[in-house]
Amino acid sequence: MDRVVEGLVGAVDPDMTPEAMANSVAMLQLDLVEPDFHAETLRGARRLRAALQRHLLAASDAGELRNDIDIAALAKLVETTYHGAMIGWALHREGSLPAWMRQQIEAVLAPLRA
């Protein structure tokens, strides 16, 4: 499970500023409306979710998750948390993005740990 947390925390830019995040969100608008950009953005999102599902399944197989966890649903929730954490950090501006990301991902996963 730590691999999931470290992977997501490591995926964010430690030097990110809220202003730069706002620019990323502005670019996301274009990605969501323009079909070619959307197709590439969707491919990236699907790769992220598939990787999360693989790592969460490995964590489950290693006994790190409770037995009653729907891995596909958890991967979707963690993906949503990852994306939402970036927006939440830009809004609240509390600490660094990696620290904020770690806190949010851990909050989702903590009650599901074995």
N, CA, C and O atoms as CSV, one atom per row, in Angstrom:
chain,resi,resn,atom,element,x,y,z
A,1,MET,N,N,0.819,-1.176,0.000
A,1,MET,CA,C,0.000,0.000,0.000
A,1,MET,C,C,0.873,1.255,0.000
A,1,MET,O,O,0.509,2.272,-0.589
A,2,ASP,N,N,2.009,1.175,0.655
A,2,ASP,CA,C,2.920,2.315,0.663
A,2,ASP,C,C,3.383,2.659,-0.746
A,2,ASP,O,O,3.669,3.819,-1.044
A,3,ARG,N,N,3.456,1.654,-1.612
A,3,ARG,CA,C,3.870,1.885,-2.996
A,3,ARG,C,C,2.868,2.795,-3.716
A,3,ARG,O,O,3.260,3.635,-4.526
A,4,VAL,N,N,1.588,2.628,-3.421
A,4,VAL,CA,C,0.552,3.477,-4.018
A,4,VAL,C,C,0.734,4.910,-3.539
A,4,VAL,O,O,0.740,5.843,-4.343
A,5,VAL,N,N,0.881,5.083,-2.240
A,5,VAL,CA,C,1.041,6.426,-1.667
A,5,VAL,C,C,2.295,7.090,-2.224
A,5,VAL,O,O,2.242,8.227,-2.693
A,6,GLU,N,N,3.416,6.387,-2.176
A,6,GLU,CA,C,4.676,6.975,-2.639
A,6,GLU,C,C,4.632,7.284,-4.138
A,6,GLU,O,O,5.185,8.290,-4.582
A,7,GLY,N,N,3.983,6.431,-4.906
A,7,GLY,CA,C,3.871,6.671,-6.343
A,7,GLY,C,C,3.087,7.931,-6.655
A,7,GLY,O,O,3.486,8.717,-7.514
A,8,LEU,N,N,1.977,8.126,-5.965
A,8,LEU,CA,C,1.157,9.313,-6.213
A,8,LEU,C,C,1.830,10.582,-5.694
A,8,LEU,O,O,1.777,11.628,-6.339
A,9,VAL,N,N,2.455,10.484,-4.539
A,9,VAL,CA,C,3.166,11.647,-3.996
A,9,VAL,C,C,4.348,11.992,-4.906
A,9,VAL,O,O,4.619,13.165,-5.162
A,10,GLY,N,N,5.044,10.971,-5.390
A,10,GLY,CA,C,6.185,11.199,-6.272
A,10,GLY,C,C,5.798,11.721,-7.650
A,10,GLY,O,O,6.637,12.254,-8.376
A,11,ALA,N,N,4.530,11.566,-8.006
A,11,ALA,CA,C,4.074,12.008,-9.329
A,11,ALA,C,C,3.795,13.508,-9.398
A,11,ALA,O,O,3.652,14.064,-10.487
A,12,VAL,N,N,3.718,14.159,-8.248
A,12,VAL,CA,C,3.430,15.598,-8.257
A,12,VAL,C,C,4.728,16.392,-8.148
A,12,VAL,O,O,5.709,15.935,-7.562
A,13,ASP,N,N,4.709,17.567,-8.715
A,13,ASP,CA,C,5.883,18.445,-8.738
A,13,ASP,C,C,6.048,19.109,-7.371
A,13,ASP,O,O,5.167,19.859,-6.950
A,14,PRO,N,N,7.147,18.853,-6.672
A,14,PRO,CA,C,7.334,19.454,-5.355
A,14,PRO,C,C,7.473,20.980,-5.402
A,14,PRO,O,O,7.306,21.654,-4.385
A,15,ASP,N,N,7.777,21.516,-6.584
A,15,ASP,CA,C,7.924,22.961,-6.724
A,15,ASP,C,C,6.671,23.631,-7.284
A,15,ASP,O,O,6.692,24.817,-7.611
A,16,MET,N,N,5.587,22.877,-7.393
A,16,MET,CA,C,4.338,23.414,-7.937
A,16,MET,C,C,3.841,24.574,-7.075
A,16,MET,O,O,3.926,24.537,-5.847
A,17,THR,N,N,3.328,25.587,-7.736
A,17,THR,CA,C,2.709,26.706,-7.034
A,17,THR,C,C,1.207,26.676,-7.312
A,17,THR,O,O,0.774,26.085,-8.301
A,18,PRO,N,N,0.419,27.299,-6.461
A,18,PRO,CA,C,-1.020,27.362,-6.735
A,18,PRO,C,C,-1.328,28.036,-8.072
A,18,PRO,O,O,-2.281,27.662,-8.755
A,19,GLU,N,N,-0.530,29.019,-8.438
A,19,GLU,CA,C,-0.741,29.708,-9.711
A,19,GLU,C,C,-0.482,28.762,-10.889
A,19,GLU,O,O,-1.227,28.762,-11.869
A,20,ALA,N,N,0.568,27.966,-10.785
A,20,ALA,CA,C,0.869,26.996,-11.841
A,20,ALA,C,C,-0.229,25.936,-11.910
A,20,ALA,O,O,-0.581,25.469,-12.994
A,21,MET,N,N,-0.769,25.557,-10.748
A,21,MET,CA,C,-1.877,24.600,-10.742
A,21,MET,C,C,-3.090,25.203,-11.438
A,21,MET,O,O,-3.797,24.505,-12.166
A,22,ALA,N,N,-3.336,26.487,-11.221
A,22,ALA,CA,C,-4.453,27.166,-11.891
A,22,ALA,C,C,-4.263,27.122,-13.408
A,22,ALA,O,O,-5.225,26.932,-14.152
A,23,ASN,N,N,-3.034,27.297,-13.859
A,23,ASN,CA,C,-2.760,27.202,-15.293
A,23,ASN,C,C,-3.024,25.792,-15.811
A,23,ASN,O,O,-3.536,25.620,-16.917
A,24,SER,N,N,-2.678,24.794,-15.023
A,24,SER,CA,C,-2.941,23.406,-15.417
A,24,SER,C,C,-4.436,23.144,-15.533
A,24,SER,O,O,-4.887,22.454,-16.447
A,25,VAL,N,N,-5.189,23.695,-14.605
A,25,VAL,CA,C,-6.643,23.528,-14.649
A,25,VAL,C,C,-7.216,24.234,-15.881
A,25,VAL,O,O,-8.147,23.731,-16.511
A,26,ALA,N,N,-6.666,25.381,-16.214
A,26,ALA,CA,C,-7.116,26.093,-17.418
A,26,ALA,C,C,-6.839,25.248,-18.661
A,26,ALA,O,O,-7.663,25.196,-19.573
A,27,MET,N,N,-5.692,24.593,-18.700
A,27,MET,CA,C,-5.369,23.728,-19.834
A,27,MET,C,C,-6.285,22.505,-19.865
A,27,MET,O,O,-6.615,21.996,-20.937
A,28,LEU,N,N,-6.691,22.040,-18.693
A,28,LEU,CA,C,-7.601,20.895,-18.624
A,28,LEU,C,C,-8.919,21.204,-19.330
A,28,LEU,O,O,-9.526,20.318,-19.933
A,29,GLN,N,N,-9.359,22.453,-19.257
A,29,GLN,CA,C,-10.572,22.838,-19.973
A,29,GLN,C,C,-10.442,22.501,-21.454
A,29,GLN,O,O,-11.358,21.937,-22.054
A,30,LEU,N,N,-9.322,22.844,-22.026
A,30,LEU,CA,C,-9.073,22.554,-23.436
A,30,LEU,C,C,-9.034,21.046,-23.675
A,30,LEU,O,O,-9.588,20.550,-24.657
A,31,ASP,N,N,-8.379,20.327,-22.774
A,31,ASP,CA,C,-8.285,18.872,-22.901
A,31,ASP,C,C,-9.663,18.208,-22.871
A,31,ASP,O,O,-9.872,17.179,-23.513
A,32,LEU,N,N,-10.583,18.783,-22.142
A,32,LEU,CA,C,-11.904,18.179,-22.016
A,32,LEU,C,C,-12.840,18.525,-23.169
A,32,LEU,O,O,-13.829,17.827,-23.394
A,33,VAL,N,N,-12.538,19.592,-23.895
A,33,VAL,CA,C,-13.436,20.018,-24.974
A,33,VAL,C,C,-12.936,19.607,-26.356
A,33,VAL,O,O,-13.734,19.237,-27.217
A,34,GLU,N,N,-11.661,19.667,-26.567
A,34,GLU,CA,C,-11.094,19.370,-27.887
A,34,GLU,C,C,-10.893,17.853,-28.001
A,34,GLU,O,O,-10.150,17.273,-27.208
A,35,PRO,N,N,-11.538,17.209,-28.966
A,35,PRO,CA,C,-11.520,15.737,-29.043
A,35,PRO,C,C,-10.133,15.101,-29.066
A,35,PRO,O,O,-9.920,14.101,-28.380
A,36,ASP,N,N,-9.192,15.636,-29.821
A,36,ASP,CA,C,-7.864,15.026,-29.868
A,36,ASP,C,C,-7.145,15.144,-28.525
A,36,ASP,O,O,-6.508,14.193,-28.072
A,37,PHE,N,N,-7.246,16.292,-27.902
A,37,PHE,CA,C,-6.626,16.477,-26.584
A,37,PHE,C,C,-7.308,15.575,-25.553
A,37,PHE,O,O,-6.651,14.971,-24.706
A,38,HIS,N,N,-8.638,15.499,-25.643
A,38,HIS,CA,C,-9.369,14.668,-24.689
A,38,HIS,C,C,-8.949,13.207,-24.813
A,38,HIS,O,O,-8.773,12.523,-23.805
A,39,ALA,N,N,-8.790,12.732,-26.035
A,39,ALA,CA,C,-8.402,11.338,-26.241
A,39,ALA,C,C,-7.078,11.032,-25.541
A,39,ALA,O,O,-6.937,9.983,-24.912
A,40,GLU,N,N,-6.123,11.929,-25.645
A,40,GLU,CA,C,-4.827,11.713,-24.989
A,40,GLU,C,C,-4.954,11.804,-23.470
A,40,GLU,O,O,-4.357,11.008,-22.745
A,41,THR,N,N,-5.726,12.766,-22.994
A,41,THR,CA,C,-5.937,12.913,-21.546
A,41,THR,C,C,-6.632,11.682,-20.984
A,41,THR,O,O,-6.282,11.201,-19.906
A,42,LEU,N,N,-7.612,11.178,-21.711
A,42,LEU,CA,C,-8.328,9.977,-21.280
A,42,LEU,C,C,-7.405,8.768,-21.249
A,42,LEU,O,O,-7.489,7.957,-20.327
A,43,ARG,N,N,-6.530,8.632,-22.231
A,43,ARG,CA,C,-5.560,7.526,-22.222
A,43,ARG,C,C,-4.684,7.586,-20.973
A,43,ARG,O,O,-4.424,6.567,-20.334
A,44,GLY,N,N,-4.236,8.790,-20.636
A,44,GLY,CA,C,-3.421,8.938,-19.430
A,44,GLY,C,C,-4.189,8.586,-18.174
A,44,GLY,O,O,-3.646,7.944,-17.274
A,45,ALA,N,N,-5.436,8.994,-18.099
A,45,ALA,CA,C,-6.271,8.695,-16.930
A,45,ALA,C,C,-6.514,7.185,-16.821
A,45,ALA,O,O,-6.506,6.627,-15.724
A,46,ARG,N,N,-6.726,6.545,-17.946
A,46,ARG,CA,C,-6.937,5.090,-17.926
A,46,ARG,C,C,-5.674,4.354,-17.504
A,46,ARG,O,O,-5.748,3.350,-16.794
A,47,ARG,N,N,-4.511,4.847,-17.938
A,47,ARG,CA,C,-3.242,4.229,-17.513
A,47,ARG,C,C,-3.065,4.383,-16.006
A,47,ARG,O,O,-2.653,3.443,-15.326
A,48,LEU,N,N,-3.376,5.568,-15.487
A,48,LEU,CA,C,-3.257,5.800,-14.045
A,48,LEU,C,C,-4.165,4.856,-13.280
A,48,LEU,O,O,-3.729,4.217,-12.322
A,49,ARG,N,N,-5.431,4.758,-13.691
A,49,ARG,CA,C,-6.361,3.900,-12.965
A,49,ARG,C,C,-5.930,2.435,-13.043
A,49,ARG,O,O,-6.015,1.714,-12.050
A,50,ALA,N,N,-5.474,1.996,-14.201
A,50,ALA,CA,C,-5.016,0.608,-14.344
A,50,ALA,C,C,-3.815,0.336,-13.436
A,50,ALA,O,O,-3.739,-0.720,-12.808
A,51,ALA,N,N,-2.883,1.281,-13.365
A,51,ALA,CA,C,-1.718,1.113,-12.488
A,51,ALA,C,C,-2.145,1.076,-11.029
A,51,ALA,O,O,-1.647,0.263,-10.251
A,52,LEU,N,N,-3.067,1.955,-10.659
A,52,LEU,CA,C,-3.569,1.940,-9.286
A,52,LEU,C,C,-4.216,0.599,-8.968
A,52,LEU,O,O,-3.995,0.028,-7.900
A,53,GLN,N,N,-5.007,0.109,-9.894
A,53,GLN,CA,C,-5.678,-1.166,-9.669
A,53,GLN,C,C,-4.653,-2.294,-9.497
A,53,GLN,O,O,-4.811,-3.141,-8.617
A,54,ARG,N,N,-3.613,-2.312,-10.324
A,54,ARG,CA,C,-2.565,-3.339,-10.197
A,54,ARG,C,C,-1.874,-3.263,-8.838
A,54,ARG,O,O,-1.670,-4.283,-8.181
A,55,HIS,N,N,-1.514,-2.045,-8.420
A,55,HIS,CA,C,-0.788,-1.898,-7.149
A,55,HIS,C,C,-1.689,-2.175,-5.947
A,55,HIS,O,O,-1.238,-2.732,-4.946
A,56,LEU,N,N,-2.944,-1.793,-6.043
A,56,LEU,CA,C,-3.877,-2.084,-4.950
A,56,LEU,C,C,-4.156,-3.580,-4.863
A,56,LEU,O,O,-4.290,-4.122,-3.765
A,57,LEU,N,N,-4.244,-4.245,-5.998
A,57,LEU,CA,C,-4.436,-5.697,-5.998
A,57,LEU,C,C,-3.216,-6.382,-5.369
A,57,LEU,O,O,-3.359,-7.325,-4.590
A,58,ALA,N,N,-2.024,-5.901,-5.712
A,58,ALA,CA,C,-0.803,-6.457,-5.118
A,58,ALA,C,C,-0.801,-6.235,-3.604
A,58,ALA,O,O,-0.399,-7.115,-2.843
A,59,ALA,N,N,-1.253,-5.057,-3.175
A,59,ALA,CA,C,-1.332,-4.765,-1.741
A,59,ALA,C,C,-2.345,-5.688,-1.068
A,59,ALA,O,O,-2.123,-6.167,0.044
A,60,SER,N,N,-3.447,-5.927,-1.749
A,60,SER,CA,C,-4.464,-6.838,-1.213
A,60,SER,C,C,-3.907,-8.249,-1.107
A,60,SER,O,O,-4.084,-8.911,-0.084
A,61,ASP,N,N,-3.239,-8.713,-2.150
A,61,ASP,CA,C,-2.644,-10.053,-2.148
A,61,ASP,C,C,-1.588,-10.194,-1.058
A,61,ASP,O,O,-1.380,-11.287,-0.530
A,62,ALA,N,N,-0.925,-9.099,-0.720
A,62,ALA,CA,C,0.104,-9.117,0.327
A,62,ALA,C,C,-0.505,-8.978,1.727
A,62,ALA,O,O,0.220,-8.954,2.721
A,63,GLY,N,N,-1.837,-8.886,1.801
A,63,GLY,CA,C,-2.499,-8.784,3.098
A,63,GLY,C,C,-2.489,-7.390,3.694
A,63,GLY,O,O,-2.710,-7.230,4.894
A,64,GLU,N,N,-2.238,-6.381,2.875
A,64,GLU,CA,C,-2.163,-5.007,3.377
A,64,GLU,C,C,-3.522,-4.313,3.406
A,64,GLU,O,O,-3.666,-3.254,4.018
A,65,LEU,N,N,-4.519,-4.906,2.745
A,65,LEU,CA,C,-5.871,-4.342,2.705
A,65,LEU,C,C,-6.841,-5.309,3.366
A,65,LEU,O,O,-6.603,-6.516,3.411
A,66,ARG,N,N,-7.925,-4.767,3.872
A,66,ARG,CA,C,-8.986,-5.627,4.389
A,66,ARG,C,C,-9.479,-6.537,3.264
A,66,ARG,O,O,-9.355,-6.194,2.089
A,67,ASN,N,N,-10.026,-7.673,3.614
A,67,ASN,CA,C,-10.469,-8.659,2.623
A,67,ASN,C,C,-11.705,-8.244,1.843
A,67,ASN,O,O,-11.929,-8.748,0.743
A,68,ASP,N,N,-12.500,-7.353,2.375
A,68,ASP,CA,C,-13.786,-7.012,1.758
A,68,ASP,C,C,-13.717,-5.821,0.802
A,68,ASP,O,O,-14.744,-5.202,0.526
A,69,ILE,N,N,-12.558,-5.497,0.302
A,69,ILE,CA,C,-12.369,-4.305,-0.524
A,69,ILE,C,C,-12.621,-4.618,-2.000
A,69,ILE,O,O,-12.099,-5.595,-2.537
A,70,ASP,N,N,-13.423,-3.779,-2.643
A,70,ASP,CA,C,-13.626,-3.834,-4.089
A,70,ASP,C,C,-12.473,-3.040,-4.709
A,70,ASP,O,O,-12.466,-1.809,-4.673
A,71,ILE,N,N,-11.518,-3.745,-5.268
A,71,ILE,CA,C,-10.284,-3.122,-5.760
A,71,ILE,C,C,-10.558,-2.141,-6.896
A,71,ILE,O,O,-9.965,-1.063,-6.928
A,72,ALA,N,N,-11.431,-2.485,-7.816
A,72,ALA,CA,C,-11.734,-1.584,-8.942
A,72,ALA,C,C,-12.360,-0.287,-8.427
A,72,ALA,O,O,-12.005,0.797,-8.890
A,73,ALA,N,N,-13.275,-0.391,-7.486
A,73,ALA,CA,C,-13.912,0.803,-6.916
A,73,ALA,C,C,-12.899,1.632,-6.133
A,73,ALA,O,O,-12.928,2.862,-6.184
A,74,LEU,N,N,-12.007,0.965,-5.412
A,74,LEU,CA,C,-10.982,1.687,-4.655
A,74,LEU,C,C,-10.018,2.411,-5.592
A,74,LEU,O,O,-9.615,3.540,-5.312
A,75,ALA,N,N,-9.650,1.779,-6.691
A,75,ALA,CA,C,-8.755,2.432,-7.660
A,75,ALA,C,C,-9.407,3.705,-8.187
A,75,ALA,O,O,-8.735,4.725,-8.344
A,76,LYS,N,N,-10.698,3.656,-8.460
A,76,LYS,CA,C,-11.430,4.826,-8.947
A,76,LYS,C,C,-11.460,5.921,-7.871
A,76,LYS,O,O,-11.285,7.101,-8.177
A,77,LEU,N,N,-11.679,5.529,-6.630
A,77,LEU,CA,C,-11.707,6.498,-5.527
A,77,LEU,C,C,-10.335,7.137,-5.311
A,77,LEU,O,O,-10.244,8.347,-5.099
A,78,VAL,N,N,-9.287,6.350,-5.361
A,78,VAL,CA,C,-7.932,6.885,-5.180
A,78,VAL,C,C,-7.576,7.819,-6.335
A,78,VAL,O,O,-6.963,8.865,-6.124
A,79,GLU,N,N,-7.957,7.443,-7.543
A,79,GLU,CA,C,-7.710,8.320,-8.695
A,79,GLU,C,C,-8.429,9.658,-8.513
A,79,GLU,O,O,-7.853,10.719,-8.756
A,80,THR,N,N,-9.673,9.600,-8.089
A,80,THR,CA,C,-10.448,10.822,-7.862
A,80,THR,C,C,-9.824,11.658,-6.751
A,80,THR,O,O,-9.774,12.885,-6.844
A,81,THR,N,N,-9.355,11.002,-5.717
A,81,THR,CA,C,-8.692,11.705,-4.616
A,81,THR,C,C,-7.421,12.393,-5.101
A,81,THR,O,O,-7.144,13.532,-4.725
A,82,TYR,N,N,-6.662,11.711,-5.926
A,82,TYR,CA,C,-5.423,12.275,-6.481
A,82,TYR,C,C,-5.714,13.569,-7.242
A,82,TYR,O,O,-5.082,14.597,-7.001
A,83,HIS,N,N,-6.673,13.506,-8.159
A,83,HIS,CA,C,-6.995,14.695,-8.946
A,83,HIS,C,C,-7.590,15.796,-8.064
A,83,HIS,O,O,-7.230,16.966,-8.197
A,84,GLY,N,N,-8.481,15.423,-7.185
A,84,GLY,CA,C,-9.111,16.407,-6.303
A,84,GLY,C,C,-8.143,17.036,-5.316
A,84,GLY,O,O,-8.282,18.204,-4.953
A,85,ALA,N,N,-7.160,16.254,-4.883
A,85,ALA,CA,C,-6.178,16.782,-3.930
A,85,ALA,C,C,-5.391,17.939,-4.532
A,85,ALA,O,O,-5.040,18.889,-3.833
A,86,MET,N,N,-5.116,17.856,-5.823
A,86,MET,CA,C,-4.368,18.948,-6.455
A,86,MET,C,C,-5.192,20.242,-6.432
A,86,MET,O,O,-4.656,21.316,-6.157
A,87,ILE,N,N,-6.470,20.140,-6.716
A,87,ILE,CA,C,-7.335,21.325,-6.687
A,87,ILE,C,C,-7.484,21.824,-5.250
A,87,ILE,O,O,-7.396,23.025,-4.993
A,88,GLY,N,N,-7.706,20.905,-4.326
A,88,GLY,CA,C,-7.853,21.287,-2.916
A,88,GLY,C,C,-6.627,22.004,-2.382
A,88,GLY,O,O,-6.738,22.982,-1.643
A,89,TRP,N,N,-5.458,21.510,-2.763
A,89,TRP,CA,C,-4.222,22.164,-2.324
A,89,TRP,C,C,-4.127,23.575,-2.888
A,89,TRP,O,O,-3.756,24.505,-2.172
A,90,ALA,N,N,-4.463,23.744,-4.172
A,90,ALA,CA,C,-4.390,25.077,-4.784
A,90,ALA,C,C,-5.378,26.036,-4.123
A,90,ALA,O,O,-5.108,27.233,-4.022
A,91,LEU,N,N,-6.510,25.519,-3.678
A,91,LEU,CA,C,-7.497,26.364,-2.993
A,91,LEU,C,C,-7.043,26.740,-1.586
A,91,LEU,O,O,-7.064,27.912,-1.212
A,92,HIS,N,N,-6.635,25.739,-0.811
A,92,HIS,CA,C,-6.322,25.967,0.608
A,92,HIS,C,C,-4.901,26.459,0.849
A,92,HIS,O,O,-4.642,27.162,1.826
A,93,ARG,N,N,-3.987,26.094,-0.031
A,93,ARG,CA,C,-2.592,26.559,0.046
A,93,ARG,C,C,-1.938,26.269,1.393
A,93,ARG,O,O,-1.271,27.118,1.984
A,94,GLU,N,N,-2.152,25.044,1.853
A,94,GLU,CA,C,-1.587,24.606,3.132
A,94,GLU,C,C,-0.421,23.659,2.868
A,94,GLU,O,O,-0.625,22.531,2.419
A,95,GLY,N,N,0.790,24.109,3.142
A,95,GLY,CA,C,1.967,23.266,2.959
A,95,GLY,C,C,2.295,23.044,1.489
A,95,GLY,O,O,1.831,23.763,0.604
A,96,SER,N,N,3.109,22.024,1.265
A,96,SER,CA,C,3.524,21.706,-0.104
A,96,SER,C,C,2.516,20.758,-0.739
A,96,SER,O,O,1.759,20.081,-0.043
A,97,LEU,N,N,2.515,20.720,-2.059
A,97,LEU,CA,C,1.628,19.794,-2.768
A,97,LEU,C,C,1.933,18.340,-2.397
A,97,LEU,O,O,0.993,17.588,-2.138
A,98,PRO,N,N,3.205,17.903,-2.358
A,98,PRO,CA,C,3.447,16.509,-1.974
A,98,PRO,C,C,2.928,16.176,-0.569
A,98,PRO,O,O,2.359,15.105,-0.362
A,99,ALA,N,N,3.117,17.073,0.385
A,99,ALA,CA,C,2.628,16.819,1.747
A,99,ALA,C,C,1.104,16.749,1.770
A,99,ALA,O,O,0.527,15.881,2.424
A,100,TRP,N,N,0.454,17.665,1.055
A,100,TRP,CA,C,-1.010,17.671,0.975
A,100,TRP,C,C,-1.498,16.375,0.321
A,100,TRP,O,O,-2.448,15.751,0.794
A,101,MET,N,N,-0.836,15.978,-0.773
A,101,MET,CA,C,-1.219,14.759,-1.487
A,101,MET,C,C,-1.110,13.550,-0.569
A,101,MET,O,O,-2.028,12.732,-0.503
A,102,ARG,N,N,-0.005,13.436,0.132
A,102,ARG,CA,C,0.199,12.317,1.057
A,102,ARG,C,C,-0.930,12.270,2.084
A,102,ARG,O,O,-1.489,11.205,2.348
A,103,GLN,N,N,-1.259,13.405,2.652
A,103,GLN,CA,C,-2.313,13.469,3.676
A,103,GLN,C,C,-3.649,12.996,3.108
A,103,GLN,O,O,-4.363,12.237,3.762
A,104,GLN,N,N,-3.989,13.431,1.915
A,104,GLN,CA,C,-5.285,13.079,1.334
A,104,GLN,C,C,-5.358,11.597,0.964
A,104,GLN,O,O,-6.357,10.935,1.241
A,105,ILE,N,N,-4.310,11.084,0.344
A,105,ILE,CA,C,-4.298,9.674,-0.059
A,105,ILE,C,C,-4.303,8.781,1.181
A,105,ILE,O,O,-5.025,7.785,1.226
A,106,GLU,N,N,-3.509,9.130,2.175
A,106,GLU,CA,C,-3.485,8.350,3.413
A,106,GLU,C,C,-4.846,8.362,4.108
A,106,GLU,O,O,-5.262,7.350,4.672
A,107,ALA,N,N,-5.540,9.498,4.071
A,107,ALA,CA,C,-6.859,9.586,4.708
A,107,ALA,C,C,-7.848,8.628,4.058
A,107,ALA,O,O,-8.702,8.060,4.740
A,108,VAL,N,N,-7.741,8.446,2.760
A,108,VAL,CA,C,-8.632,7.516,2.051
A,108,VAL,C,C,-8.250,6.062,2.366
A,108,VAL,O,O,-9.119,5.219,2.591
A,109,LEU,N,N,-6.963,5.785,2.379
A,109,LEU,CA,C,-6.513,4.394,2.528
A,109,LEU,C,C,-6.467,3.900,3.971
A,109,LEU,O,O,-6.609,2.701,4.210
A,110,ALA,N,N,-6.272,4.786,4.926
A,110,ALA,CA,C,-6.078,4.359,6.327
A,110,ALA,C,C,-7.170,3.418,6.840
A,110,ALA,O,O,-6.838,2.382,7.417
A,111,PRO,N,N,-8.444,3.725,6.659
A,111,PRO,CA,C,-9.465,2.819,7.215
A,111,PRO,C,C,-9.579,1.480,6.470
A,111,PRO,O,O,-10.284,0.577,6.922
A,112,LEU,N,N,-8.899,1.354,5.353
A,112,LEU,CA,C,-8.990,0.132,4.550
A,112,LEU,C,C,-7.806,-0.794,4.752
A,112,LEU,O,O,-7.781,-1.910,4.232
A,113,ARG,N,N,-6.839,-0.333,5.500
A,113,ARG,CA,C,-5.657,-1.157,5.748
A,113,ARG,C,C,-6.019,-2.333,6.657
A,113,ARG,O,O,-6.871,-2.224,7.538
A,114,ALA,N,N,-5.340,-3.462,6.413
A,114,ALA,CA,C,-5.582,-4.671,7.216
A,114,ALA,C,C,-4.938,-4.523,8.572
A,114,ALA,O,O,-5.024,-5.430,9.399
